[in-house]
Amino acid sequence: MASGTETLTAPQRAPTAPPPRPPGRKMVRWFDPFVLLKAGMRSAISTTIGEQADRRLLDALAAPKVEPSDFSVDEAGRPREELWLDYVADLGDGWDSTYAVAQTVSRPTLTLKDETGTAHETRRGEVLVFGGDEVYPEASVKEYEERTVHPWEAAMRGQGPAPHLFAIPGNHDWYDGLVSFMRLFCQGRRPAGWRTHQRRSYFAVKLPHGWWLLGTDMQLESDIDEPQVRYFQELAKQLKEKDRIILCLAEPAWLLGQVRPPGERTYLDNNLDFLEQQVLGKKVSVFLTGDIHHYRRHANAEGRQKIIAGGGGAFLHPTHVPREEGSLPDGFTARKTFPSPEESRRLCWRNLGFLGHNPGFGVFTGLLYLLLTWMQVADLREGGTVTWRLSRVLGAGLVNPGVLLLAVVLMLGLVWLADARFGRARWVAGLLHGAAHLAASLFVFWGAFALSGAVLPLGSAPQELLGAMLVFTGGFVLGPTLMGVYLLISLNGFGAHPNEAFSSLAIPDWKNFLRLHIDREGRLWLYPIGLRRVPRAWKRGQTAREPEWVADDKDATPPELIEPPIVVGVAP
């Protein structure tokens, strides 16, 4: 028998596994140089192809009949007394924002309180409408699967039958010539379980009580093609005198016109006028669109509505521009925005932390500052020694051909970047922005090598290596900071660069969608639903009746009514 003593040790505790993370993608970083380059190339290619070979012409030949989907009757052929629909636009971006909206939409019921405290119970739509830009940054089968289909499929798990889906393409859906969009939504497939019906990139749906839902495709050039015109002309023959239309568009022509020079007309303006006045008449009671990623509603005295609801998942756009004064044509006036203009202006100040949101852009500016430095180092040697006097650094930069060429390219590039909303001051804005970067690179260069020269022998390889590292670090920090300051001043001071100033922030919050209800009396109820702060943390659903992932973030806010329900009555 063995002898001796045994040492008793406490049982070893297995290491705690980190909580599971959803497999979704992060939000697109639009100021990442590779994202910008790739998106720009895809946009240029798709625009060129779209001008020469319009995919919609082929699709019209493949599906020549005008056959609206009929939801005015149920599956047994009996007239429907009511119908619920959901409208979501600008989705398919980061997991947190896209999934939060998808999960909210997919709940069987939502009870929401308005500003007066009145509770409204809403039901999940039997029909789901995607209002454009179903994926970012550009369309491809992989991006659709990872950024749109998978989040929605996970959100709909255990929530009942999948809805009937209709979709219109936005500009990002056109970036592959509409190939992936048509494959996903227009060939009778059932991605994520959705039941698809349309055979073209535009559609018509007959709804109860004389309501119609129409979706258009304006392509990249904001152009409505001839087969599409004939499609809606044939459809108009089926409309009765008292029928009313909900028209889904890819872009809000009524708002875009405010930020263009007076008198400038666009294809989109003319198309909308033609469609409304020459084909559909004044039967359009509600215009729905996304493209701008916030909620904004205009209405006129007749009760007609123009609503932007582009909060399905993409980054937030500002609401404090354009500064709306007076009314739009036909007496439409601004009624509500989400977030408020004051909150939007405060959010813009986040651009002071531009680097934290866009580290890839810092790498780009660090390399740019380093390139300017590399071009000047050889010019600073005087009699075999190197001097780092500021005057000498400035003089070397002014006579170096490479530095001058790069400076000119930088200045012209930033003038081109400057927003047309600056008007005649566009050149001034671009030149001042460029001059700020050149001055910053000069001082970073001088300071980095003067500092490294104070601790290491002048002109030695270690000193120049340390100086180069300091230059890159200075460019990495200072370049993005100057860009952030430029965007902050541009937007809050001059109403310019709204897209750039907020795409740089990639704000996932302030999401929204619309829930529509045609009631038994034939009235259309519009429920604008908002999410102020989407969850950042998730845990797996515990039962088969739960979505695949449920929120695990105490700071997230529940869905709310952005404003009291809007009721659009039927014609007398």
Disulfide bonds with the S-S distance in Angstrom:
none
